[in-house]
Amino acid sequence: MDFIWYIVAGAAVGLAVGITGVGGGSLMTPLLLLFGFPPHIAIGTDLMYAGIAKSTGVVMHAKRGNVNWKIVFAMAAGSIPASLVTVWALSQFHKPDHYQEILTGTLGVMLIVTAIVILFRNKLIKNLNVNIREDQGTKIIFFSGLILGVFVTLTSVGAGALGTAIMMILFPIMRAKNIVGTDLAHAVPLTLVAGTGHLFLGNVDYTLLAALLIGSIPTIYIGTRIASHVPNHILQPVLATALLAFGIKYLFF
């Protein structure tokens, strides 16, 4: 019976992701914690789920020419090594219980940051509009990747929402479809590397992973198809408020 509920959870998150574009990690990980999974299992499984579920999207965007590979490689040059180092650091703890507080505290911070980005994205882009050239932005993108690599590996949150926000701020003239495609092309290898690291740490529940994929893959497609008919300006703030509440809970309680 639990397997059915996990499929339903995957379907619900997939639909929300398809409609709103809000990153799956920021929605899925808190939901798995509500189901009673320990943080290391929720985060590790969600990372593998995100990497697999988003892979088809990368292929589609790449075929349509929506991926700026120069930006992808610059960000991945920072995020992938940072992810590997973070996994190694976690492996130095003898048991997952020894780093649970690190995971939950960092998760709380990332959920709050993600909620703020969702709520105030337009104002942030307007006020921080730097409009740098791509060749000037390589170092900034690299260091952004370093930060994302650490925090995504610790929390499974940020590869989508924060990665997109970074590119929108740095490259405001880039077309929306190119931002989405480029962010996705970076998020997939990052989450797969981080997820594989957690897998070797024993932090992935295979049954749960299968259920989430079964539930979410069809509904992500459905969500993207009906997105234009849903009042996104209402739904996104509601989701952001929920993320803010979860973030405060995991950070302070």
JOFENTA-V833050 format. One record per helix or strand of 2 or more residues. SS is the DSSP state (H for helix, E for strand). FROM is the first residue (numbers start at 1). TO is the last residue. If there is no record, write none. Layout:
# JOFENTA-V833050
ss->(SS	SS)
from->(FROM	FROM)
to->(TO	TO)
This chain:
# JOFENTA-V833050
ss->(H	H	H	H	H	H	H	H	H	H	H)
from->(2	24	39	55	69	96	138	161	176	206	232)
to->(20	34	53	63	91	127	155	170	200	229	252)
